[in-house]
């Protein structure tokens, strides 16, 4: 066998192993996401709120407490997140919004 054939077979084997690993990792993450969604649905509450503003902004500029920023992974701190400023009862709060719900908010 030529050197090129051996190199191609090694690369093919590595790619197949990577796809298999990603498949199982994806399945695991899918199960974890389903469990988290179940928990969210279980504790969901209906509230009336008046949306004041909605934007996509950096986490540190959104006005969240320092604990939220500290507990966020470092690679996500610079990314823009959907933020909704709303009046809930007598308080005005800044809330991080789910990306799927963000377009539905008026």
Buried (B, 14 or more C-beta within 10 A) or exposed (E): EEEEEEEEEEEEEEEEEEEEEEEEEEEEEEEEEEEEEEEEEEEEEEEEBEEEEBBEBEBEEBEBEEEBEEEBEEEEEEEEBBBBBBEEEEEEEBBBBEEEEBEEEE
